[in-house]
């Protein structure tokens, strides 16, 4: 939350006592700063299935975006281009 408020109850990560047992690895957070792009371009990139062929050299065989509340998921199966 940009105002520093705690998360709403329905999106709060539950406390898992076993996590602190020492049998699990610590969380690892990765961030990526994208400069020089409008946020709209990033969304367009996510939803543009055709660009995978030309930009990522992959041929999508299955592609689906699912938006549920604050969560966005992308399901993609692809194969390499023949060239």
Backbone atoms as SQL, in Angstrom:
CREATE TABLE atoms (id INTEGER PRIMARY KEY, chain TEXT, resi INTEGER, resn TEXT, atom TEXT, x REAL, y REAL, z REAL);
INSERT INTO atoms VALUES
  (1, 'A', 1, 'UNK', 'N', 0.845, -1.174, 0.000),
  (2, 'A', 1, 'UNK', 'CA', 0.000, 0.000, 0.000),
  (3, 'A', 1, 'UNK', 'C', 0.891, 1.237, 0.000),
  (4, 'A', 2, 'UNK', 'N', 0.667, 2.138, -0.941),
  (5, 'A', 2, 'UNK', 'CA', 1.518, 3.327, -1.051),
  (6, 'A', 2, 'UNK', 'C', 1.377, 4.274, 0.136),
  (7, 'A', 3, 'UNK', 'N', 0.322, 4.097, 0.941),
  (8, 'A', 3, 'UNK', 'CA', 0.145, 4.934, 2.136),
  (9, 'A', 3, 'UNK', 'C', 0.632, 4.232, 3.403),
  (10, 'A', 4, 'UNK', 'N', 1.162, 3.020, 3.264),
  (11, 'A', 4, 'UNK', 'CA', 1.695, 2.304, 4.415),
  (12, 'A', 4, 'UNK', 'C', 0.660, 1.568, 5.244),
  (13, 'A', 5, 'UNK', 'N', -0.554, 1.422, 4.730),
  (14, 'A', 5, 'UNK', 'CA', -1.598, 0.699, 5.460),
  (15, 'A', 5, 'UNK', 'C', -1.336, -0.806, 5.405),
  (16, 'A', 6, 'UNK', 'N', -1.784, -1.546, 6.425),
  (17, 'A', 6, 'UNK', 'CA', -1.620, -3.000, 6.389),
  (18, 'A', 6, 'UNK', 'C', -2.527, -3.599, 5.310),
  (19, 'A', 7, 'UNK', 'N', -2.219, -4.814, 4.843),
  (20, 'A', 7, 'UNK', 'CA', -3.065, -5.432, 3.813),
  (21, 'A', 7, 'UNK', 'C', -4.455, -5.753, 4.351),
  (22, 'A', 8, 'UNK', 'N', -5.412, -5.765, 3.449),
  (23, 'A', 8, 'UNK', 'CA', -6.764, -6.159, 3.835),
  (24, 'A', 8, 'UNK', 'C', -6.748, -7.631, 4.222),
  (25, 'A', 9, 'UNK', 'N', -7.656, -8.037, 5.081),
  (26, 'A', 9, 'UNK', 'CA', -7.668, -9.391, 5.628),
  (27, 'A', 9, 'UNK', 'C', -7.701, -10.459, 4.533),
  (28, 'A', 10, 'UNK', 'N', -8.474, -10.231, 3.468),
  (29, 'A', 10, 'UNK', 'CA', -8.620, -11.262, 2.431),
  (30, 'A', 10, 'UNK', 'C', -7.368, -11.447, 1.570),
  (31, 'A', 11, 'UNK', 'N', -6.398, -10.527, 1.650),
  (32, 'A', 11, 'UNK', 'CA', -5.157, -10.683, 0.882),
  (33, 'A', 11, 'UNK', 'C', -3.935, -10.825, 1.789),
  (34, 'A', 12, 'UNK', 'N', -4.161, -10.888, 3.081),
  (35, 'A', 12, 'UNK', 'CA', -3.066, -11.026, 4.044),
  (36, 'A', 12, 'UNK', 'C', -2.473, -12.436, 3.942),
  (37, 'A', 13, 'UNK', 'N', -1.150, -12.546, 3.932),
  (38, 'A', 13, 'UNK', 'CA', -0.485, -13.847, 3.910),
  (39, 'A', 13, 'UNK', 'C', -0.650, -14.483, 5.283),
  (40, 'A', 14, 'UNK', 'N', -1.186, -15.701, 5.339),
  (41, 'A', 14, 'UNK', 'CA', -1.429, -16.315, 6.650),
  (42, 'A', 14, 'UNK', 'C', -0.125, -16.683, 7.356),
  (43, 'A', 15, 'UNK', 'N', -0.173, -16.687, 8.672),
  (44, 'A', 15, 'UNK', 'CA', 0.970, -17.109, 9.480),
  (45, 'A', 15, 'UNK', 'C', 1.083, -18.632, 9.389),
  (46, 'A', 16, 'UNK', 'N', 2.251, -19.128, 9.056),
  (47, 'A', 16, 'UNK', 'CA', 2.480, -20.570, 8.940),
  (48, 'A', 16, 'UNK', 'C', 3.561, -20.938, 9.950),
  (49, 'A', 17, 'UNK', 'N', 3.184, -21.518, 11.089),
  (50, 'A', 17, 'UNK', 'CA', 4.155, -21.790, 12.154),
  (51, 'A', 17, 'UNK', 'C', 5.330, -22.653, 11.689),
  (52, 'A', 18, 'UNK', 'N', 5.088, -23.617, 10.808),
  (53, 'A', 18, 'UNK', 'CA', 6.152, -24.503, 10.345),
  (54, 'A', 18, 'UNK', 'C', 7.252, -23.751, 9.593),
  (55, 'A', 19, 'UNK', 'N', 6.915, -22.603, 9.037),
  (56, 'A', 19, 'UNK', 'CA', 7.893, -21.842, 8.258),
  (57, 'A', 19, 'UNK', 'C', 9.098, -21.450, 9.108),
  (58, 'A', 20, 'UNK', 'N', 8.874, -21.126, 10.356),
  (59, 'A', 20, 'UNK', 'CA', 9.955, -20.684, 11.241),
  (60, 'A', 20, 'UNK', 'C', 10.694, -21.856, 11.889),
  (61, 'A', 21, 'UNK', 'N', 10.382, -23.082, 11.487),
  (62, 'A', 21, 'UNK', 'CA', 10.994, -24.254, 12.116),
  (63, 'A', 21, 'UNK', 'C', 12.449, -24.464, 11.717),
  (64, 'A', 22, 'UNK', 'N', 12.927, -23.755, 10.692),
  (65, 'A', 22, 'UNK', 'CA', 14.291, -23.929, 10.225),
  (66, 'A', 22, 'UNK', 'C', 14.416, -24.981, 9.134),
  (67, 'A', 23, 'UNK', 'N', 13.307, -25.630, 8.775),
  (68, 'A', 23, 'UNK', 'CA', 13.335, -26.650, 7.727),
  (69, 'A', 23, 'UNK', 'C', 13.101, -26.069, 6.335),
  (70, 'A', 24, 'UNK', 'N', 12.804, -24.792, 6.270),
  (71, 'A', 24, 'UNK', 'CA', 12.488, -24.156, 4.996),
  (72, 'A', 24, 'UNK', 'C', 13.484, -23.047, 4.709),
  (73, 'A', 25, 'UNK', 'N', 13.675, -22.739, 3.443),
  (74, 'A', 25, 'UNK', 'CA', 14.557, -21.633, 3.079),
  (75, 'A', 25, 'UNK', 'C', 13.839, -20.312, 3.294),
  (76, 'A', 26, 'UNK', 'N', 14.613, -19.255, 3.414),
  (77, 'A', 26, 'UNK', 'CA', 14.060, -17.924, 3.626),
  (78, 'A', 26, 'UNK', 'C', 13.432, -17.404, 2.332),
  (79, 'A', 27, 'UNK', 'N', 12.532, -16.440, 2.473),
  (80, 'A', 27, 'UNK', 'CA', 11.934, -15.789, 1.316),
  (81, 'A', 27, 'UNK', 'C', 13.017, -15.081, 0.520),
  (82, 'A', 28, 'UNK', 'N', 12.870, -15.069, -0.776),
  (83, 'A', 28, 'UNK', 'CA', 13.782, -14.325, -1.636),
  (84, 'A', 28, 'UNK', 'C', 12.935, -13.419, -2.520),
  (85, 'A', 29, 'UNK', 'N', 13.171, -12.127, -2.419),
  (86, 'A', 29, 'UNK', 'CA', 12.410, -11.151, -3.188),
  (87, 'A', 29, 'UNK', 'C', 13.276, -10.617, -4.314),
  (88, 'A', 30, 'UNK', 'N', 12.744, -10.624, -5.498),
  (89, 'A', 30, 'UNK', 'CA', 13.425, -10.053, -6.652),
  (90, 'A', 30, 'UNK', 'C', 12.627, -8.851, -7.127),
  (91, 'A', 31, 'UNK', 'N', 13.312, -7.799, -7.466),
  (92, 'A', 31, 'UNK', 'CA', 12.641, -6.630, -8.020),
  (93, 'A', 31, 'UNK', 'C', 13.297, -6.269, -9.340),
  (94, 'A', 32, 'UNK', 'N', 12.509, -5.661, -10.189),
  (95, 'A', 32, 'UNK', 'CA', 13.023, -5.228, -11.478),
  (96, 'A', 32, 'UNK', 'C', 12.488, -3.828, -11.747),
  (97, 'A', 33, 'UNK', 'N', 13.392, -2.886, -11.885),
  (98, 'A', 33, 'UNK', 'CA', 13.012, -1.519, -12.203),
  (99, 'A', 33, 'UNK', 'C', 13.047, -1.359, -13.714),
  (100, 'A', 34, 'UNK', 'N', 11.922, -1.014, -14.281),
  (101, 'A', 34, 'UNK', 'CA', 11.831, -0.800, -15.724),
  (102, 'A', 34, 'UNK', 'C', 11.704, 0.690, -15.952),
  (103, 'A', 35, 'UNK', 'N', 12.711, 1.262, -16.576),
  (104, 'A', 35, 'UNK', 'CA', 12.708, 2.696, -16.828),
  (105, 'A', 35, 'UNK', 'C', 12.446, 2.964, -18.304),
  (106, 'A', 36, 'UNK', 'N', 11.806, 4.084, -18.578),
  (107, 'A', 36, 'UNK', 'CA', 11.586, 4.497, -19.952),
  (108, 'A', 36, 'UNK', 'C', 10.396, 3.845, -20.621),
  (109, 'A', 37, 'UNK', 'N', 9.573, 3.127, -19.860),
  (110, 'A', 37, 'UNK', 'CA', 8.377, 2.508, -20.424),
  (111, 'A', 37, 'UNK', 'C', 7.157, 3.001, -19.672),
  (112, 'A', 38, 'UNK', 'N', 6.122, 3.252, -20.404),
  (113, 'A', 38, 'UNK', 'CA', 4.849, 3.596, -19.803),
  (114, 'A', 38, 'UNK', 'C', 4.228, 2.315, -19.256),
  (115, 'A', 39, 'UNK', 'N', 3.570, 2.387, -18.112),
  (116, 'A', 39, 'UNK', 'CA', 2.969, 1.190, -17.513),
  (117, 'A', 39, 'UNK', 'C', 1.995, 0.519, -18.478),
  (118, 'A', 40, 'UNK', 'N', 1.375, 1.281, -19.340),
  (119, 'A', 40, 'UNK', 'CA', 0.448, 0.715, -20.323),
  (120, 'A', 40, 'UNK', 'C', 1.180, -0.216, -21.293),
  (121, 'A', 41, 'UNK', 'N', 2.424, 0.112, -21.637),
  (122, 'A', 41, 'UNK', 'CA', 3.199, -0.735, -22.541),
  (123, 'A', 41, 'UNK', 'C', 3.481, -2.099, -21.918),
  (124, 'A', 42, 'UNK', 'N', 3.684, -2.135, -20.617),
  (125, 'A', 42, 'UNK', 'CA', 3.942, -3.405, -19.942),
  (126, 'A', 42, 'UNK', 'C', 2.702, -4.281, -20.003),
  (127, 'A', 43, 'UNK', 'N', 1.529, -3.714, -19.743),
  (128, 'A', 43, 'UNK', 'CA', 0.283, -4.479, -19.830),
  (129, 'A', 43, 'UNK', 'C', 0.051, -4.949, -21.256),
  (130, 'A', 44, 'UNK', 'N', 0.291, -4.084, -22.228),
  (131, 'A', 44, 'UNK', 'CA', 0.134, -4.481, -23.629),
  (132, 'A', 44, 'UNK', 'C', 1.051, -5.653, -23.961),
  (133, 'A', 45, 'UNK', 'N', 2.269, -5.633, -23.435),
  (134, 'A', 45, 'UNK', 'CA', 3.222, -6.706, -23.686),
  (135, 'A', 45, 'UNK', 'C', 2.715, -8.029, -23.118),
  (136, 'A', 46, 'UNK', 'N', 2.124, -7.996, -21.931),
  (137, 'A', 46, 'UNK', 'CA', 1.613, -9.203, -21.291),
  (138, 'A', 46, 'UNK', 'C', 0.461, -9.810, -22.091),
  (139, 'A', 47, 'UNK', 'N', -0.384, -8.977, -22.645),
  (140, 'A', 47, 'UNK', 'CA', -1.587, -9.474, -23.315),
  (141, 'A', 47, 'UNK', 'C', -1.410, -9.718, -24.804),
  (142, 'A', 48, 'UNK', 'N', -0.279, -9.368, -25.369),
  (143, 'A', 48, 'UNK', 'CA', -0.047, -9.511, -26.804),
  (144, 'A', 48, 'UNK', 'C', 0.624, -10.849, -27.100),
  (145, 'A', 49, 'UNK', 'N', -0.194, -11.863, -27.384),
  (146, 'A', 49, 'UNK', 'CA', 0.338, -13.195, -27.632),
  (147, 'A', 49, 'UNK', 'C', 1.250, -13.229, -28.855),
  (148, 'A', 50, 'UNK', 'N', 0.952, -12.452, -29.881),
  (149, 'A', 50, 'UNK', 'CA', 1.712, -12.511, -31.135),
  (150, 'A', 50, 'UNK', 'C', 3.179, -12.116, -30.947),
  (151, 'A', 51, 'UNK', 'N', 3.469, -11.255, -29.984),
  (152, 'A', 51, 'UNK', 'CA', 4.854, -10.797, -29.841),
  (153, 'A', 51, 'UNK', 'C', 5.803, -11.904, -29.385),
  (154, 'A', 52, 'UNK', 'N', 5.276, -12.973, -28.758),
  (155, 'A', 52, 'UNK', 'CA', 6.154, -14.056, -28.315),
  (156, 'A', 52, 'UNK', 'C', 6.898, -14.687, -29.493),
  (157, 'A', 53, 'UNK', 'N', 6.233, -14.788, -30.641),
  (158, 'A', 53, 'UNK', 'CA', 6.856, -15.373, -31.830),
  (159, 'A', 53, 'UNK', 'C', 8.015, -14.520, -32.324),
  (160, 'A', 54, 'UNK', 'N', 7.815, -13.220, -32.400),
  (161, 'A', 54, 'UNK', 'CA', 8.811, -12.326, -32.991),
  (162, 'A', 54, 'UNK', 'C', 9.887, -11.865, -32.006),
  (163, 'A', 55, 'UNK', 'N', 9.508, -11.635, -30.769),
  (164, 'A', 55, 'UNK', 'CA', 10.440, -11.086, -29.782),
  (165, 'A', 55, 'UNK', 'C', 11.151, -12.180, -28.988),
  (166, 'A', 56, 'UNK', 'N', 10.397, -13.197, -28.561),
  (167, 'A', 56, 'UNK', 'CA', 10.956, -14.242, -27.698),
  (168, 'A', 56, 'UNK', 'C', 11.256, -15.534, -28.454),
  (169, 'A', 57, 'UNK', 'N', 11.019, -15.546, -29.763),
  (170, 'A', 57, 'UNK', 'CA', 11.298, -16.704, -30.619),
  (171, 'A', 57, 'UNK', 'C', 10.573, -17.959, -30.153),
  (172, 'A', 58, 'UNK', 'N', 9.377, -17.794, -29.619),
  (173, 'A', 58, 'UNK', 'CA', 8.571, -18.922, -29.185),
  (174, 'A', 58, 'UNK', 'C', 7.247, -18.945, -29.923),
  (175, 'A', 59, 'UNK', 'N', 6.736, -20.135, -30.172),
  (176, 'A', 59, 'UNK', 'CA', 5.442, -20.297, -30.831),
  (177, 'A', 59, 'UNK', 'C', 4.427, -20.736, -29.783),
  (178, 'A', 60, 'UNK', 'N', 3.544, -19.835, -29.352),
  (179, 'A', 60, 'UNK', 'CA', 2.569, -20.200, -28.324),
  (180, 'A', 60, 'UNK', 'C', 1.608, -21.281, -28.816),
  (181, 'A', 61, 'UNK', 'N', 1.430, -22.317, -27.997),
  (182, 'A', 61, 'UNK', 'CA', 0.440, -23.350, -28.288),
  (183, 'A', 61, 'UNK', 'C', -0.759, -23.230, -27.356),
  (184, 'A', 62, 'UNK', 'N', -0.598, -22.509, -26.262),
  (185, 'A', 62, 'UNK', 'CA', -1.692, -22.241, -25.325),
  (186, 'A', 62, 'UNK', 'C', -1.376, -20.927, -24.630),
  (187, 'A', 63, 'UNK', 'N', -2.376, -20.064, -24.510),
  (188, 'A', 63, 'UNK', 'CA', -2.157, -18.745, -23.926),
  (189, 'A', 63, 'UNK', 'C', -3.437, -18.290, -23.239),
  (190, 'A', 64, 'UNK', 'N', -3.326, -17.910, -21.976),
  (191, 'A', 64, 'UNK', 'CA', -4.505, -17.422, -21.253),
  (192, 'A', 64, 'UNK', 'C', -4.044, -16.494, -20.138),
  (193, 'A', 65, 'UNK', 'N', -4.702, -15.352, -20.013),
  (194, 'A', 65, 'UNK', 'CA', -4.499, -14.440, -18.889),
  (195, 'A', 65, 'UNK', 'C', -5.737, -14.499, -18.011),
  (196, 'A', 66, 'UNK', 'N', -5.529, -14.553, -16.706),
  (197, 'A', 66, 'UNK', 'CA', -6.636, -14.587, -15.752),
  (198, 'A', 66, 'UNK', 'C', -6.414, -13.461, -14.750),
  (199, 'A', 67, 'UNK', 'N', -7.404, -12.601, -14.602),
  (200, 'A', 67, 'UNK', 'CA', -7.352, -11.496, -13.650),
  (201, 'A', 67, 'UNK', 'C', -8.432, -11.732, -12.602),
  (202, 'A', 68, 'UNK', 'N', -8.013, -11.961, -11.362),
  (203, 'A', 68, 'UNK', 'CA', -8.935, -12.193, -10.260),
  (204, 'A', 68, 'UNK', 'C', -8.590, -11.227, -9.135),
  (205, 'A', 69, 'UNK', 'N', -9.400, -10.187, -8.997),
  (206, 'A', 69, 'UNK', 'CA', -9.120, -9.179, -7.981),
  (207, 'A', 69, 'UNK', 'C', -7.768, -8.536, -8.232),
  (208, 'A', 70, 'UNK', 'N', -6.875, -8.593, -7.243),
  (209, 'A', 70, 'UNK', 'CA', -5.557, -7.974, -7.361),
  (210, 'A', 70, 'UNK', 'C', -4.508, -8.917, -7.952),
  (211, 'A', 71, 'UNK', 'N', -4.906, -10.126, -8.316),
  (212, 'A', 71, 'UNK', 'CA', -3.958, -11.125, -8.805),
  (213, 'A', 71, 'UNK', 'C', -4.116, -11.321, -10.308),
  (214, 'A', 72, 'UNK', 'N', -3.009, -11.228, -11.034),
  (215, 'A', 72, 'UNK', 'CA', -2.996, -11.497, -12.471),
  (216, 'A', 72, 'UNK', 'C', -2.100, -12.708, -12.714),
  (217, 'A', 73, 'UNK', 'N', -2.596, -13.675, -13.474),
  (218, 'A', 73, 'UNK', 'CA', -1.827, -14.879, -13.791),
  (219, 'A', 73, 'UNK', 'C', -1.824, -15.085, -15.292),
  (220, 'A', 74, 'UNK', 'N', -0.708, -15.546, -15.805),
  (221, 'A', 74, 'UNK', 'CA', -0.619, -15.857, -17.225),
  (222, 'A', 74, 'UNK', 'C', -0.229, -17.317, -17.375),
  (223, 'A', 75, 'UNK', 'N', -0.951, -18.002, -18.245),
  (224, 'A', 75, 'UNK', 'CA', -0.678, -19.400, -18.539),
  (225, 'A', 75, 'UNK', 'C', -0.230, -19.478, -19.989),
  (226, 'A', 76, 'UNK', 'N', 0.976, -19.965, -20.214),
  (227, 'A', 76, 'UNK', 'CA', 1.553, -19.982, -21.552),
  (228, 'A', 76, 'UNK', 'C', 2.304, -21.285, -21.768),
  (229, 'A', 77, 'UNK', 'N', 1.974, -21.949, -22.846),
  (230, 'A', 77, 'UNK', 'CA', 2.747, -23.101, -23.304),
  (231, 'A', 77, 'UNK', 'C', 3.270, -22.711, -24.674),
  (232, 'A', 78, 'UNK', 'N', 4.533, -22.937, -24.920),
  (233, 'A', 78, 'UNK', 'CA', 5.051, -22.633, -26.249),
  (234, 'A', 78, 'UNK', 'C', 6.155, -23.599, -26.628),
  (235, 'A', 79, 'UNK', 'N', 6.456, -23.606, -27.903),
  (236, 'A', 79, 'UNK', 'CA', 7.552, -24.402, -28.437),
  (237, 'A', 79, 'UNK', 'C', 8.481, -23.445, -29.172),
  (238, 'A', 80, 'UNK', 'N', 9.705, -23.865, -29.371),
  (239, 'A', 80, 'UNK', 'CA', 10.651, -23.018, -30.087),
  (240, 'A', 80, 'UNK', 'C', 10.272, -22.869, -31.554),
  (241, 'A', 81, 'UNK', 'N', 10.607, -21.738, -32.105),
  (242, 'A', 81, 'UNK', 'CA', 10.370, -21.528, -33.535),
  (243, 'A', 81, 'UNK', 'C', 11.238, -22.485, -34.346),
  (244, 'A', 82, 'UNK', 'N', 10.756, -22.898, -35.502),
  (245, 'A', 82, 'UNK', 'CA', 11.552, -23.827, -36.310),
  (246, 'A', 82, 'UNK', 'C', 12.849, -23.220, -36.843),
  (247, 'A', 83, 'UNK', 'N', 12.937, -21.895, -36.872),
  (248, 'A', 83, 'UNK', 'CA', 14.157, -21.270, -37.382),
  (249, 'A', 83, 'UNK', 'C', 15.109, -20.980, -36.242);
